[in-house]
C-alpha cells in the first residue's frame, strides 16, 4: 500500500513537472507563426504603411538600415512602379540554424503589368515574436542594397493627320526648346534676363522663379520657352544673349498653322478634371490630349498608348533584369478629304475678315476645305502661351477662338433656292407660273398693318421662279411660302434635316426654321420663305442641301475622313423631286449667267450660284447687329472635279461691293 502511494506521488510530481515545462514552452512560444508574420508584413505594404513594415524587422536588420532609409527605399520602389494587390502564397516553412525559412511565391500588379516570382526569407525569434531578416532581396530576389529599380516610359507616338494628298496637317515632330544655363549669364545677369523676357514673352519674375528652383545648378539647362523649329529669326536673336541654349525637343507640329486652326485644333497637357474623367483610358499626368477640332474629335484613334518597362540596375548602371514590360502602341494616322491647297488659298483670301468657307465635292460629299476666320495658330498652344498671350487671344473682340463653320446663321437669299424646290416638289407652284408684278413692296392684306415685304430690284418679264431667283425677289418667295403653307413647309424642312443633329466628327449646330413658338403667323412664314425670320442654318448642312440640286434631288452626306473609292452616301434621298432639283439647278446657272452673280462667270466653266444678304436686325430700330453676305455655288460640268462652295462674311453693311460680290472675288481664285 505504501509503495502504491509512493508511485502515485511520483506520477503526480512528473505530471506537475511536465505541466510546468509545457507552460514555460507555451509562455515562450511566439504569438504568430512565421508565415503569419510574413502575411502581416505584406499587408502593410499593400496599405502603404512603411513605418509599420519596419517594426517587423529583426534587430540585426535594423542595425543595417535606419527606419528613414528603409521607408524611403520601399516607398520609392513600390510606389514608383505603381504596385498594388500584392499577394503571397507560402509554400514551405522549415527550420534552419535556429531560424525559420519561409519559401513563398509572390505576385503584384504594376504600371508595366503583372510581376510574379518565387522568393524566400528567414525569420528569427526575438522577445516571443518572429522578426524578418530583411534585405533588398525581399522586394525582388535579384535586388541588392546598392541596386536600383528603374521605370522607363516607352512613349507611344501620336498619329498624324494628313490631307487627301498625304500632306501633313498635324504630326509629332521637332520643335526648339529655349533654355538658360545660369552659370553662363555673365556679369550682366539681370540685363540679360530682361532681354530674354522681352524676346520670349516670359516675364522676368517667371524666369527668376525657374532659375531659383532647388534642382538648378550653374551648369543646369533650365527650360524657359518652346518655339517653332523654323523660327530662325527669334532663335538667332536669343543666341546673342549669354546663357541661352537651344535644344531640339519633341512636339506636335501644325504645318498650316492659322490656315487650318479651327479645323485641326490642338493638343495640350491633360488637366486634373480630364485625368479623372478618363481614368480608365491609361492617361497620366504628363499626357497630351486633343483639346479642340479634329485633334479632339479623333482623340481615341490618334493618341498613342505609352508602354512601361520596369527593370533592375546595378551600382554601375548596368541592367540586371527586366521585371515587367508593357509595349507601347502608336496612334492611328488619319487621312482627311481636305485639300491643303484649297484650304490655304481661301484662308488667305478671307483672313482679314470674319467669315467662313465650306468647300465640298457635290457628287461624293468629300469636304475639301473648312475655313473659319479670324482664327489662331495651333502651334501656339503646343509651344505654350504666356498669360498675356492667352488673355489677348481670349479677349480679342474679333473672337478668333469662335469656330464659324460649326455654328448656324441666317442664310438670307441663298435660302430662296430651297423655298423654290419645296414649292415645286409639293406642287404648290409651277416653274413658269406668273405671280403678277407687284412692285418692290407688298403685303398680303391690311391685317399686316404697317409691315410689308420689300425687294431691291425691279425687273421686266414674268414674276416666275427663274426671274425670282435671277433678281433675288423677296416678294416672290414670300408669296411662294404662303402658297406652300406652314404645315407643308415645315414638314419639308424637317425632311431635309432641320431640327436634327447632323452626324459629323465635329459637333455642328442644329439648323432651325423657328424659335420655340414656331412659325405662328403668315408674316413669319413669308419672312422665312425668303431666308429671314428665325431661320438659321449650319453651313455644312447648307452644303448638303445645295448638293441635292446637283444630285437629282438627293442630299449627299458630307464627310471628312478620306476613303478610297467610297460609294457616296445620301443624308436624305429624294429631298426634292428630280424635276424640281434640276429646275433649280438650271435657274441657278442663269443667276450666274445673267442674274445677280454675273461676276462669277468663268469661261469654260458652268456654275450655278445664289447671292444672299441676311439682315440681323432684332427690330426695325436695330442698326448695330450688322449684315451677313453669302454666296453659294457649284460647278456642273467638271465631272469628278466639280466643287460646291458655301461662303459667308460678316458685317458687310458698309461694304460698297456687297457681301456676295466680295466673296465671289475670293472664290474665283480657285479657278484662276
C-alpha positions as CSV (number, residue, x, y, z in Angstrom):
1,X,0.0,0.0,0.0
2,X,2.9,2.3,0.9
3,X,4.6,1.6,-2.4
4,X,1.4,2.3,-4.2
5,X,1.2,5.8,-2.5
6,X,4.8,6.5,-3.4
7,X,4.1,5.6,-7.1
8,X,1.1,7.8,-7.3
9,X,3.0,10.7,-5.8
10,X,5.8,10.2,-8.3
11,X,3.4,10.2,-11.1
12,X,1.8,13.4,-9.8
13,X,5.2,15.0,-9.5
14,X,6.1,14.1,-13.0
15,X,2.8,15.5,-14.3
16,X,3.4,18.7,-12.5
17,X,6.9,19.0,-13.8
18,X,5.7,18.3,-17.3
19,X,2.9,20.8,-16.9
20,X,5.4,23.4,-15.7
21,X,7.7,22.7,-18.7
22,X,4.8,22.8,-21.2
23,X,3.7,26.0,-19.6
24,X,7.2,27.5,-19.9
25,X,7.3,26.4,-23.6
26,X,3.9,27.9,-24.2
27,X,4.8,31.1,-22.5
28,X,7.8,31.4,-24.7
29,X,6.1,30.5,-27.9
30,X,5.8,33.4,-30.5
31,X,2.3,34.8,-30.7
32,X,2.3,34.4,-34.5
33,X,3.6,31.8,-36.8
34,X,6.4,32.8,-39.2
35,X,4.0,32.7,-42.2
36,X,1.5,34.8,-40.3
37,X,4.2,37.5,-39.7
38,X,5.1,37.4,-43.3
39,X,1.5,37.9,-44.4
40,X,1.1,40.8,-42.0
41,X,4.3,42.4,-43.4
42,X,2.9,42.3,-47.0
43,X,-0.5,43.5,-45.8
44,X,1.3,46.6,-44.5
45,X,2.9,47.1,-48.0
46,X,-0.5,47.0,-49.7
47,X,-1.7,49.6,-47.2
48,X,1.5,51.7,-47.8
49,X,2.3,51.6,-44.0
50,X,6.0,51.8,-44.5
51,X,6.8,52.7,-40.9
52,X,4.8,49.8,-39.7
53,X,6.7,47.5,-42.0
54,X,9.9,48.5,-40.2
55,X,8.6,47.1,-36.9
56,X,8.7,43.6,-38.4
57,X,12.4,43.7,-38.9
58,X,14.9,41.9,-36.8
59,X,17.4,43.8,-34.6
60,X,20.3,42.8,-36.8
61,X,18.3,44.1,-39.9
62,X,17.6,47.4,-38.1
63,X,21.3,47.7,-37.4
64,X,22.0,47.6,-41.2
65,X,19.3,50.2,-42.2
66,X,17.7,53.1,-40.5
67,X,13.9,53.5,-40.4
68,X,14.2,56.6,-42.6
69,X,16.3,54.8,-45.2
70,X,14.1,51.8,-45.1
71,X,10.9,53.8,-45.6
72,X,12.4,55.9,-48.4
73,X,13.7,52.8,-50.3
74,X,10.4,50.8,-50.0
75,X,8.2,53.8,-50.7
76,X,10.2,54.8,-53.8
77,X,10.2,51.4,-55.2
78,X,6.6,50.2,-54.5
79,X,5.0,53.5,-55.4
80,X,7.4,54.2,-58.3
81,X,6.2,51.0,-60.0
82,X,2.6,51.7,-59.0
83,X,2.4,48.4,-57.2
84,X,-1.0,47.1,-55.9
85,X,-2.8,43.9,-54.9
86,X,0.4,42.2,-53.7
87,X,-0.3,38.6,-52.8
88,X,1.9,35.9,-51.4
89,X,1.4,32.1,-51.2
90,X,3.5,30.3,-48.6
91,X,4.8,27.1,-50.0
92,X,7.0,25.8,-47.1
93,X,8.3,26.6,-43.6
94,X,11.5,24.9,-42.5
95,X,14.0,25.1,-39.6
96,X,17.5,26.1,-40.5
97,X,20.2,27.2,-37.9
98,X,17.7,28.2,-35.2
99,X,15.8,30.2,-37.8
100,X,12.6,29.7,-39.8
101,X,13.0,29.8,-43.6
102,X,9.8,30.6,-45.4
103,X,9.6,29.8,-49.1
104,X,6.8,31.6,-50.9
105,X,5.6,32.8,-54.3
106,X,4.6,36.5,-54.8
107,X,2.6,38.4,-57.4
108,X,1.7,42.0,-57.8
109,X,0.1,44.4,-60.3
110,X,2.3,47.3,-61.6
111,X,2.2,50.0,-64.2
112,X,4.0,47.6,-66.6
113,X,1.7,44.7,-65.9
114,X,1.8,41.7,-63.5
115,X,5.1,40.6,-61.9
116,X,5.4,37.2,-60.2
117,X,8.3,35.3,-58.7
118,X,9.5,32.8,-56.1
119,X,11.3,34.1,-53.0
120,X,12.4,33.1,-49.5
121,X,13.1,34.9,-46.2
122,X,14.5,34.0,-42.8
123,X,12.7,34.8,-39.6
124,X,14.3,34.8,-36.1
125,X,12.6,34.7,-32.8
126,X,13.0,37.9,-30.7
127,X,11.0,38.5,-27.5
128,X,8.4,35.9,-28.3
129,X,7.9,37.3,-31.8
130,X,9.3,36.3,-35.2
131,X,11.1,39.0,-37.0
132,X,12.2,39.3,-40.6
133,X,15.9,39.2,-41.6
134,X,15.4,41.9,-44.1
135,X,17.4,42.8,-47.2
136,X,16.5,44.4,-50.5
137,X,16.1,40.9,-52.0
138,X,12.8,40.7,-50.1
139,X,11.5,43.3,-52.5
140,X,12.8,41.4,-55.6
141,X,15.1,38.4,-55.4
142,X,17.7,39.9,-57.7
143,X,17.7,43.3,-55.9
144,X,20.8,44.2,-53.8
145,X,21.4,47.0,-51.4
146,X,23.2,49.3,-53.9
147,X,20.9,48.3,-56.9
148,X,18.0,50.4,-58.1
149,X,14.6,49.7,-59.6
150,X,14.1,51.8,-62.7
151,X,10.9,52.7,-64.5
152,X,11.2,53.6,-68.2
153,X,8.4,55.1,-70.1
154,X,8.1,53.8,-73.7
155,X,6.3,56.6,-75.5
156,X,3.6,55.8,-77.9
157,X,3.6,58.2,-80.8
158,X,0.5,60.2,-81.6
159,X,-0.9,59.5,-85.0
160,X,-0.6,62.1,-87.8
161,X,-3.4,64.0,-89.5
162,X,-2.9,64.1,-93.3
163,X,-4.8,65.8,-96.2
164,X,-6.1,63.8,-99.2
165,X,-2.7,64.1,-100.9
166,X,-0.6,62.9,-98.0
167,X,0.5,66.4,-96.8
168,X,0.8,66.5,-93.0
169,X,-1.6,68.7,-91.2
170,X,-0.6,67.6,-87.7
171,X,2.3,65.3,-86.6
172,X,4.8,64.6,-83.9
173,X,8.0,66.4,-85.0
174,X,10.8,68.5,-83.7
175,X,10.5,71.9,-82.1
176,X,13.1,74.0,-80.3
177,X,13.4,74.3,-76.5
178,X,14.9,77.6,-75.4
179,X,16.6,77.4,-72.0
180,X,19.1,79.2,-69.8
181,X,22.4,77.9,-68.3
182,X,22.6,80.1,-65.2
183,X,26.4,80.0,-64.8
184,X,26.8,81.5,-68.3
185,X,24.5,84.5,-67.9
186,X,27.6,86.7,-67.3
187,X,28.1,89.8,-65.2
188,X,25.1,91.5,-66.6
189,X,22.7,88.8,-65.4
190,X,19.7,91.0,-64.7
191,X,20.0,92.8,-68.0
192,X,20.3,89.5,-69.9
193,X,17.3,88.0,-68.2
194,X,15.4,91.2,-69.1
195,X,16.3,90.7,-72.8
196,X,15.3,87.1,-72.7
197,X,11.9,88.0,-71.2
198,X,11.3,90.6,-73.9
199,X,12.0,88.2,-76.7
200,X,10.2,85.2,-75.4
201,X,7.3,86.9,-73.7
202,X,8.0,85.1,-70.5
203,X,8.1,87.6,-67.6
204,X,11.3,88.3,-65.6
205,X,9.5,87.1,-62.5
206,X,8.7,83.7,-64.1
207,X,12.2,83.3,-65.4
208,X,13.7,84.0,-62.0
209,X,11.3,81.5,-60.5
210,X,12.5,78.9,-62.9
211,X,16.2,79.7,-62.1
212,X,15.6,79.6,-58.4
213,X,14.3,76.0,-58.3
214,X,16.1,73.7,-55.9
215,X,17.5,71.4,-58.6
216,X,19.2,74.3,-60.5
217,X,23.0,74.4,-60.5
218,X,25.3,76.7,-62.5
219,X,25.6,74.2,-65.4
220,X,21.9,73.2,-65.4
221,X,19.8,73.7,-68.6
222,X,16.7,75.5,-67.4
223,X,13.8,75.3,-69.9
224,X,12.1,78.7,-70.5
225,X,10.0,78.6,-73.6
226,X,9.3,76.3,-76.6
227,X,9.5,77.9,-80.1
228,X,8.9,76.7,-83.6
229,X,11.8,74.9,-85.2
230,X,11.7,77.2,-88.2
231,X,11.5,80.4,-86.1
232,X,15.1,81.2,-87.1
233,X,14.9,85.0,-86.6
234,X,13.9,84.7,-82.9
235,X,16.4,82.0,-82.2
236,X,19.2,84.0,-83.7
237,X,18.3,87.0,-81.6
238,X,18.2,84.8,-78.4
239,X,21.5,83.2,-79.1
240,X,23.2,86.6,-79.0
241,X,22.4,86.7,-75.3
242,X,24.9,85.0,-72.9
243,X,23.5,81.9,-71.1
244,X,21.0,81.0,-73.8
245,X,21.0,77.4,-75.1
246,X,18.5,76.0,-77.6
247,X,17.9,72.2,-77.9
248,X,15.7,70.1,-80.1
249,X,12.7,68.6,-78.5
250,X,9.7,66.5,-79.4
251,X,6.4,68.4,-80.0
252,X,3.2,68.5,-82.0
253,X,3.7,70.4,-85.3
254,X,0.9,72.0,-87.4
255,X,2.3,72.9,-90.9
256,X,-0.7,75.0,-91.9
257,X,-0.9,76.9,-88.6
258,X,-3.6,79.5,-88.8
259,X,-4.8,78.3,-92.1
260,X,-6.5,75.2,-90.5
261,X,-6.6,76.2,-86.8
262,X,-10.3,75.6,-86.2
263,X,-10.4,72.5,-88.3
264,X,-7.4,70.7,-86.9
265,X,-7.4,72.1,-83.4
266,X,-4.6,71.5,-81.0
267,X,-3.3,69.3,-78.1
268,X,-2.3,70.4,-74.6
269,X,-1.3,68.8,-71.3
270,X,-4.2,67.0,-69.7
271,X,-5.8,68.7,-66.8
272,X,-6.9,67.2,-63.4
273,X,-10.6,67.2,-64.5
274,X,-9.8,65.3,-67.7
275,X,-7.4,62.9,-65.9
276,X,-10.2,62.0,-63.5
277,X,-12.8,61.7,-66.4
278,X,-10.6,59.4,-68.4
279,X,-9.0,57.5,-65.5
280,X,-9.7,54.1,-67.2
281,X,-8.1,55.1,-70.5
282,X,-4.4,55.0,-69.4
283,X,-3.7,58.7,-69.4
284,X,-1.1,60.0,-66.9
285,X,-0.4,63.5,-65.5
286,X,2.1,64.1,-68.3
287,X,-0.2,63.0,-71.2
288,X,-1.2,65.3,-74.0
289,X,-4.8,65.3,-75.1
290,X,-6.7,66.8,-78.0
291,X,-8.5,70.0,-76.8
292,X,-10.3,71.2,-79.9
293,X,-11.0,70.5,-83.6
294,X,-10.2,67.1,-85.1
295,X,-7.4,66.6,-82.6
296,X,-10.2,66.3,-80.0
297,X,-12.7,64.5,-82.2
298,X,-10.3,61.8,-83.2
299,X,-8.5,61.6,-79.8
300,X,-9.2,58.0,-79.2
301,X,-7.7,57.0,-82.5
302,X,-4.9,59.5,-82.7
303,X,-3.5,59.0,-79.2
304,X,-0.6,56.6,-78.7
305,X,-0.6,54.4,-75.7
306,X,2.6,54.6,-73.7
307,X,4.4,51.4,-72.7
308,X,6.3,50.9,-69.4
309,X,9.4,48.9,-68.6
310,X,10.4,48.1,-65.0
311,X,14.0,46.8,-64.6
312,X,16.8,46.4,-62.0
313,X,20.0,48.3,-62.5
314,X,23.3,47.6,-60.6
315,X,25.5,50.2,-59.0
316,X,27.4,50.7,-62.3
317,X,24.3,51.4,-64.2
318,X,24.1,48.1,-65.9
319,X,20.8,46.4,-66.4
320,X,20.4,43.3,-64.3
321,X,16.9,42.1,-65.1
322,X,13.7,43.3,-66.7
323,X,10.9,42.7,-64.3
324,X,7.9,43.6,-66.5
325,X,7.2,45.4,-69.7
326,X,4.1,46.8,-71.3
327,X,4.7,47.5,-75.0
328,X,3.8,51.0,-76.3
329,X,1.3,51.4,-79.2
330,X,1.4,54.2,-81.7
331,X,-1.7,56.1,-82.6
332,X,-3.5,55.8,-85.9
333,X,-2.8,58.1,-88.8
334,X,-6.0,59.7,-90.2
335,X,-6.2,60.9,-93.7
336,X,-8.8,63.7,-94.5
337,X,-10.7,64.6,-97.6
338,X,-9.3,68.1,-97.2
339,X,-7.2,69.6,-99.9
340,X,-4.5,71.8,-98.3
341,X,-4.1,74.0,-101.4
342,X,-7.8,75.0,-101.4
343,X,-7.8,75.4,-97.6
344,X,-4.7,77.7,-97.8
345,X,-5.9,79.7,-100.8
346,X,-9.3,80.5,-99.3
347,X,-7.9,81.2,-95.8
348,X,-5.5,83.8,-97.3
349,X,-8.4,85.4,-99.1
350,X,-10.6,85.7,-96.0
351,X,-8.1,86.1,-93.2
352,X,-8.7,89.7,-92.6
353,X,-12.5,89.2,-92.3
354,X,-15.0,87.4,-90.1
355,X,-16.4,84.6,-92.2
356,X,-16.3,81.1,-93.4
357,X,-15.9,78.8,-96.4
358,X,-17.2,75.3,-96.8
359,X,-15.9,73.5,-100.0
360,X,-17.3,70.1,-100.9
361,X,-17.4,67.7,-103.8
362,X,-21.2,67.7,-104.5
363,X,-21.2,64.3,-106.0
364,X,-19.5,62.5,-103.2
365,X,-19.8,64.6,-100.1
366,X,-16.0,64.9,-99.6
367,X,-15.2,68.2,-97.8
368,X,-12.2,69.8,-99.5
369,X,-11.9,72.9,-97.2
370,X,-13.4,74.2,-93.9
371,X,-12.2,77.7,-93.2
372,X,-13.2,80.0,-90.3
373,X,-11.7,83.4,-89.8
374,X,-10.3,85.0,-87.8
375,X,-8.5,82.1,-86.2
376,X,-5.5,81.0,-84.2
377,X,-2.2,79.2,-84.8
378,X,-2.5,75.7,-83.4
379,X,1.3,75.7,-82.9
380,X,0.9,78.4,-80.3
381,X,-1.0,76.1,-78.0
382,X,1.6,73.2,-78.1
383,X,4.5,75.6,-77.8
384,X,2.9,77.2,-74.8
385,X,1.4,80.7,-74.4
386,X,2.2,83.2,-71.7
387,X,-0.7,84.5,-69.7
388,X,-0.6,87.8,-71.6
389,X,-0.7,86.0,-74.9
390,X,-3.7,83.8,-73.8
391,X,-5.6,86.8,-72.5
392,X,-5.0,88.7,-75.7
393,X,-6.4,85.8,-77.8
394,X,-9.3,85.1,-75.5
395,X,-10.4,88.7,-75.1
396,X,-10.0,89.7,-78.8
397,X,-13.2,91.3,-80.0
398,X,-12.9,89.5,-83.3
399,X,-13.4,86.2,-81.5
400,X,-10.6,84.2,-83.1
401,X,-11.4,81.2,-80.9
402,X,-15.0,81.1,-82.3
403,X,-15.4,78.5,-85.0
404,X,-17.8,79.8,-87.5
405,X,-18.4,76.8,-89.8
406,X,-19.8,74.7,-86.9
407,X,-22.4,77.5,-86.0
408,X,-25.7,78.4,-87.6
409,X,-26.6,81.6,-89.3
410,X,-29.5,83.4,-91.1
411,X,-28.9,82.4,-94.7
412,X,-30.7,85.3,-96.4
413,X,-31.5,85.0,-100.1
414,X,-29.4,81.8,-100.6
415,X,-32.4,80.1,-99.0
416,X,-34.7,81.1,-101.8
417,X,-33.5,78.1,-103.9
418,X,-34.7,75.8,-101.1
419,X,-38.1,77.5,-100.9
420,X,-38.4,77.2,-104.7
421,X,-37.5,73.5,-104.5
422,X,-40.1,72.8,-101.8
423,X,-42.7,74.7,-103.8
424,X,-42.1,72.6,-106.9
425,X,-41.9,69.3,-105.0
426,X,-45.1,69.9,-103.1
427,X,-46.9,71.1,-106.3
428,X,-47.6,74.4,-104.6
429,X,-46.1,76.3,-107.6
430,X,-45.0,75.6,-111.1
431,X,-41.8,76.9,-112.6
432,X,-43.4,79.1,-115.3
433,X,-46.4,80.4,-113.3
434,X,-46.5,84.2,-113.3
435,X,-47.5,85.6,-109.9
436,X,-48.1,89.0,-111.4
437,X,-45.9,92.0,-110.8
438,X,-46.5,93.9,-107.5
439,X,-43.6,96.3,-107.5
440,X,-40.9,96.4,-104.8
441,X,-43.2,96.5,-101.8
442,X,-46.0,94.1,-100.9
443,X,-48.2,92.8,-98.1
444,X,-50.8,90.0,-98.0
445,X,-53.6,92.2,-96.8
446,X,-54.3,95.0,-94.3
447,X,-54.1,92.6,-91.4
448,X,-50.3,93.0,-91.7
449,X,-50.6,96.6,-90.5
450,X,-47.5,98.6,-91.5
451,X,-45.4,95.5,-92.2
452,X,-44.5,95.0,-95.9
453,X,-42.2,92.7,-97.7
454,X,-39.7,94.7,-99.8
455,X,-37.4,93.8,-102.6
456,X,-34.5,95.7,-104.0
457,X,-34.7,95.2,-107.8
458,X,-37.5,96.0,-110.1
459,X,-37.4,93.9,-113.3
460,X,-39.3,93.3,-116.5
461,X,-40.8,90.0,-117.5
462,X,-42.9,87.4,-115.7
463,X,-42.8,87.1,-112.0
464,X,-41.9,83.4,-112.1
465,X,-39.3,81.1,-110.4
466,X,-36.5,81.9,-112.8
467,X,-36.8,85.6,-112.5
468,X,-37.4,85.3,-108.8
469,X,-34.0,83.7,-108.4
470,X,-32.2,85.8,-111.0
471,X,-33.3,89.0,-109.4
472,X,-33.5,87.7,-105.8
473,X,-37.1,88.8,-105.5
474,X,-38.1,88.7,-101.8
475,X,-41.8,89.2,-102.6
476,X,-41.9,86.2,-105.0
477,X,-40.5,83.8,-102.3
478,X,-42.6,85.2,-99.6
479,X,-45.7,84.5,-101.7
480,X,-44.3,81.0,-102.6
481,X,-44.0,80.2,-98.8
482,X,-47.6,81.3,-98.3
483,X,-48.8,79.1,-101.1
484,X,-46.9,76.1,-99.7
485,X,-48.4,76.7,-96.2
486,X,-46.9,76.3,-92.8
487,X,-47.6,72.6,-92.4
488,X,-46.1,71.5,-95.8
489,X,-43.3,74.0,-95.4
490,X,-42.1,72.8,-92.0
491,X,-42.7,69.2,-92.9
492,X,-40.4,69.6,-95.9
493,X,-37.8,71.4,-93.8
494,X,-37.9,68.6,-91.2
495,X,-37.4,66.1,-94.0
496,X,-34.2,67.8,-95.2
497,X,-32.6,67.8,-91.8
498,X,-33.8,70.8,-89.9
499,X,-34.1,70.3,-86.1
500,X,-31.8,67.3,-86.4
501,X,-28.2,66.8,-85.3
502,X,-26.0,66.2,-88.4
503,X,-23.7,63.3,-87.9
504,X,-20.1,64.7,-88.2
505,X,-16.9,64.4,-86.2
506,X,-17.2,67.9,-85.0
507,X,-20.4,69.0,-83.2
508,X,-22.4,71.1,-85.6
509,X,-25.1,73.5,-84.6
510,X,-28.6,72.2,-85.5
511,X,-30.4,74.1,-88.2
512,X,-33.8,75.6,-87.3
513,X,-36.6,77.4,-89.1
514,X,-38.2,78.9,-86.0
515,X,-37.8,79.5,-82.3
516,X,-39.8,77.7,-79.7
517,X,-43.1,79.4,-80.7
518,X,-42.8,78.0,-84.2
519,X,-43.9,79.7,-87.5
520,X,-47.1,81.0,-85.9
521,X,-48.1,83.7,-88.4
522,X,-48.3,84.4,-92.1
523,X,-45.7,87.2,-91.6
524,X,-43.2,84.8,-90.1
525,X,-43.9,82.3,-92.9
526,X,-43.4,84.9,-95.6
527,X,-40.1,86.1,-93.9
528,X,-38.8,82.5,-93.7
529,X,-39.6,82.0,-97.4
530,X,-37.0,84.5,-98.5
531,X,-34.4,83.5,-95.9
532,X,-35.1,85.7,-92.9
533,X,-37.4,85.3,-89.9
534,X,-36.0,83.0,-87.3
535,X,-34.3,80.8,-89.9
536,X,-30.8,79.6,-89.0
537,X,-28.7,77.1,-91.0
538,X,-25.4,75.4,-90.4
539,X,-23.2,76.0,-93.4
540,X,-22.1,72.3,-93.7
541,X,-25.8,71.4,-93.7
542,X,-26.4,74.0,-96.3
543,X,-23.7,72.4,-98.5
544,X,-25.6,69.1,-98.3
545,X,-28.9,70.8,-99.2
546,X,-27.4,72.5,-102.2
547,X,-25.9,69.2,-103.3
548,X,-29.4,68.0,-104.0
549,X,-29.6,70.4,-106.9
550,X,-26.5,68.6,-108.3
551,X,-27.7,65.0,-107.5
552,X,-31.2,64.9,-109.0
553,X,-32.8,65.8,-105.6
554,X,-30.6,63.6,-103.3
555,X,-28.7,65.3,-100.5
556,X,-25.2,63.9,-100.2
557,X,-23.8,63.2,-96.7
558,X,-20.8,65.4,-96.0
559,X,-17.7,63.6,-94.7
560,X,-14.2,64.5,-93.9
561,X,-12.2,61.2,-93.4
562,X,-10.8,60.0,-96.7
563,X,-11.9,56.6,-98.0
564,X,-10.6,55.2,-101.3
565,X,-13.3,54.6,-103.8
566,X,-16.0,55.3,-101.2
567,X,-19.6,55.0,-102.5
568,X,-21.5,58.2,-101.9
569,X,-24.0,58.2,-99.0
570,X,-27.1,60.3,-99.0
571,X,-28.2,62.2,-96.0
572,X,-31.7,62.4,-97.5
573,X,-32.8,60.6,-100.6
574,X,-35.4,62.4,-102.7
575,X,-35.2,65.5,-100.6
576,X,-36.8,67.2,-103.6
577,X,-38.2,65.7,-106.7
578,X,-35.8,65.2,-109.6
579,X,-37.6,67.6,-111.7
580,X,-37.6,70.3,-109.0
581,X,-33.9,69.8,-108.3
582,X,-32.9,70.1,-111.9
583,X,-35.1,73.1,-112.5
584,X,-33.5,74.9,-109.6
585,X,-30.0,74.0,-110.9
586,X,-30.8,75.4,-114.3
587,X,-32.2,78.6,-112.8
588,X,-29.1,79.0,-110.6
589,X,-26.9,78.7,-113.6
590,X,-28.9,81.6,-115.1
591,X,-28.3,83.6,-111.9
592,X,-24.6,83.5,-112.8
593,X,-25.0,83.8,-116.5
594,X,-27.3,86.8,-116.5
595,X,-28.6,87.5,-112.9
596,X,-27.2,88.9,-109.7
597,X,-24.0,86.9,-109.9
598,X,-22.6,87.6,-113.4
599,X,-19.2,88.5,-111.9
600,X,-18.9,84.7,-111.1
601,X,-18.9,83.8,-114.8
602,X,-15.8,82.0,-115.8
603,X,-15.0,80.9,-119.4
604,X,-15.2,77.2,-119.9
605,X,-16.9,76.5,-116.6
606,X,-20.6,76.2,-115.9
607,X,-21.5,77.5,-112.5
608,X,-24.8,77.6,-110.6
609,X,-24.9,80.1,-107.8
610,X,-27.0,82.2,-105.5
611,X,-26.2,85.5,-103.8
612,X,-27.5,86.4,-100.4
613,X,-27.7,89.1,-97.8
614,X,-29.0,88.4,-94.3
615,X,-30.0,91.3,-92.1
616,X,-29.5,90.5,-88.4
617,X,-31.8,93.2,-87.0
618,X,-33.7,92.3,-83.9
619,X,-36.3,95.0,-84.7
620,X,-36.8,98.0,-87.1
621,X,-34.7,100.3,-85.0
622,X,-31.7,97.9,-84.7
623,X,-28.7,99.4,-86.5
624,X,-26.0,97.6,-84.6
625,X,-26.4,93.9,-85.4
626,X,-24.9,94.1,-88.9
627,X,-25.4,92.2,-92.1
628,X,-24.1,88.8,-93.4
629,X,-23.1,88.4,-97.0
630,X,-23.4,85.0,-98.7
631,X,-22.6,83.3,-101.9
632,X,-23.3,79.6,-102.5
633,X,-22.4,78.0,-105.8
634,X,-21.4,74.7,-107.5
635,X,-19.9,73.8,-110.8
636,X,-21.9,71.5,-113.0
637,X,-19.7,70.3,-115.9
638,X,-16.3,69.4,-114.4
639,X,-17.1,65.7,-113.6
640,X,-15.0,64.4,-110.7
641,X,-13.6,67.9,-110.3
642,X,-16.9,69.6,-109.6
643,X,-16.9,71.6,-106.4
644,X,-19.6,73.2,-104.2
645,X,-18.8,76.3,-102.2
646,X,-20.8,77.8,-99.3
647,X,-19.3,81.1,-98.2
648,X,-20.2,83.8,-95.7
649,X,-18.7,87.1,-94.5
650,X,-19.9,89.2,-91.6
651,X,-20.5,92.9,-91.2
652,X,-20.9,93.8,-94.9
653,X,-23.4,96.6,-94.3
654,X,-20.8,99.2,-95.1
655,X,-19.1,97.3,-98.0
656,X,-19.8,99.1,-101.3
657,X,-19.3,95.8,-103.2
658,X,-21.9,93.9,-101.2
659,X,-21.0,90.8,-99.3
660,X,-21.8,88.3,-102.1
661,X,-19.6,90.1,-104.7
662,X,-16.8,90.5,-102.1
663,X,-16.9,86.7,-101.7
664,X,-17.1,86.0,-105.4
665,X,-13.7,87.6,-106.0
666,X,-12.3,85.2,-103.5
667,X,-14.0,82.1,-104.9
668,X,-12.8,83.0,-108.4
669,X,-9.2,82.4,-107.2
670,X,-10.0,78.7,-107.2
671,X,-10.3,78.7,-110.9
672,X,-7.6,81.2,-111.8
